[in-house]
């Protein structure tokens, strides 16, 4: 188990490389550049791995499907790595993203926060604040907020979203959203 923190805004790989070099991290991904994810669900995902001086792994994931970039930090290094990352980059954990959603009525920002939640959710999949934010997004009238919530609900694998996703799969005004809601339903556990 590790810690996931997402970049609030787009981060460029060369910025991360400069940071990693300053921190003494050693790149372990062959070729020195992010590589495509190997698993079928990672088809639109790029990864790069560093090893910290104490031997822990830090993975950069750029998930183009969800539109979320994040770091996965091995648990044993989280307490030392995360503060250094926070000093150099605007990053959020899943609770900060949920709180950002609740505090910001701007629909573009709400969509962004939901995409961040979708990218890093597995660490906190059953938190009531986070699931409440996703459910709120599933009821939003703004299409892009609803879309991001549909993705987050599927990524959560939580059956508590089943009824709402079934409604969206049958009745959402956008046929693409109906299809995506059906796909998200397939991701839920029974």
N, C-alpha and C positions, 0 to 999 in steps of 0.2 A: 504494500500500500504506500502511496506517496501523496504529495500535495500538488494540486493544479492551481496555477494562477494565470489569468488571461491578460493580454495586453488590451487596454481600452481602445487604443488607436492602432493603426497599422504600424508594424515595426519592420524595419528592413534587416535582412540577415547580416549585412556587413556591420550594422550597429551592434547586433548581438555578438558577432565575432570579436569586435573591438572590446566590448565589455568582458567577454569570456577570457580573452587574452590578458586583460588587466587583472582579472580574478585568479589567473593561473590555471584555468580550465584547459584541458587537452581534448581537441576534437577527435572523435573515434569513428565517425562516419566516413567511409572511404570516399575519396575525391574532394573532401573539404566543402561540399555543398549539400543542401538537403536532398534527400532521395524520396521517391514516391513510396507511399505506404504499401506494404506487401499484402495485407489482408484485403479481401474483396470489399469490405465496408470502408476501406481507406483509399479507394480509388482516386479521390480528389484531395488527398492529404499528402503533405510533405513533412519529412522528419529529419532531424539532425540530433546526434548525441554527443555530449561532452562528458568527460570525467573530471570531477573536482579534485583538488590536491589531496583530499582525504579519501579518495577512491569511490565516491558516490556518483551516480549518473544523474545528469540533467538532460532531458529531452525537450527539444523545441518542436512543436507540432503546428503546422499551418494547414488548417482544415478549410479548404476553399469551398466545400459544399455548404458548411455551416457559416462560413465567413468569420472564423474565430482563430486567432493565433494564441497559443499558450505554452507554458513550460510545465512539464511534469518533473517534479523534483523528488528523488528518493527520500523517504521519510527520515532516514538518519541524517540527511543533510539539510532538511527543510529549515531548521532553526538558524542555520548559518547562511544559507543561500538566499532565502526569501528576502531578508532585510537588505542585502546588497542589491538585489534586483529592484526592490522598491525604491531605493535611493536613486537609481538611474532611469527607471521606466515607470510609466503610469500603468499599474497592473491592479487587477481586482481578483479577489477570491469569489466564490459563488454567493456568499452572504452579502458581500459588498455590492455585487451585481444586482441581487434581489432588492437591497435597500435603495440602490440607485433607481431601479424601476419604480419603486413605490414613491420616491421623492420627486421624480421628474415627470410632469405631465406631457412633455414633448413626445410625440409618437415616434419620431425617428430615434430618439434616445432610448425609448422603451424597447423598440425593435432591437437596437444594439445590445441592450442589457439582456434580453431574452436569448440572443444568439450566443452571448458569452456564457450564459447559464447552460445552454445546450452543449457547448463545447467542453465545459468543465464539470458538469453536473454529477457524474458518477461518484464523486467523493461525498456528496451530501444529498443523495437521491431522495431521502425521506423527510427532509426538513420541512416543517409546516409553512414557514415563511416562503421558502422557495417554491413549494408545490402550489401555494396560494397565488404567487405571482404568475406561474404558468397557467393556472386555471383562469385567472383574470385576463391574461392575454388571449386565451382560447375564446373568450366572450367579447373581445374588443371588436369594434366595428371597423377599425382601420385594417385594411387587408395585410399590410406588411407586418404589423404587430401580430395579427392572428397567424400568419405564416410562420413567423419565428416561434410562436408558442406551440404550433403543431409540431415543429421540429423538436423543440425542447421536450414536449410530452413523449414523443417517441424515444428520444434519447434517454429519458428517465426509466423506461421499462416498467413504470408503475401502473398497475391496473386501475388506480383511482381516476385516471383520465379516460378510461374506456368509453363511458357513456357519452361524454362530450365529443370525443373523437368520432364515435359512431354517428352522432348527429351531424357533425361537420362533413363526414364522408358521404352522407346521404343528401345534405341540404345546403352546403356552402354555395354561395352564388358563383364562385369561380371553379370551373371544372378541374383546373390544375390543383387547387387546394383540396378538392374532394379526393383526388388521387393521392395526394401527399398524406391526407388524413388516413386513408386506407393503409398506406405504407407504414405510418406511425402506429396504427392499430396492430399491425403484424409484429412490431417490436416489443409490444407490451407483454409482460409475464401474465400467466393466468391467475 
